[in-house]
Amino acid sequence: MSAQLRSEGAAAPRPAHAQPVKQPTEPGEVAFDRWLRKELGRLYDQTLSEPVPEELTRLLDRVPAKAPKGSGKP
């Protein structure tokens, strides 16, 4: 996702198990939230666009997949 989309308030996808995020309501909180999103995007956008290292991909391929909750499988 581009830094421009983040700065416009678009949220990044979250895992299904993630807790809901409290949206800022106070003017100072809104300004801080906007600043934080901008700075994190500036710091990490380039890193997020890099390919996953081959060694890490191989390690992840060896991890067994978990069955979704409620599927009845362990």
Residue pairs with C-beta under 8 A, 6 or more apart in sequence:
1 10
1 12
2 45
3 38
3 41
3 42
3 45
6 12
6 37
6 38
6 40
6 41
6 45
7 34
7 37
7 38
7 41
9 37
14 21
24 30
24 32
24 33
67 73
67 74
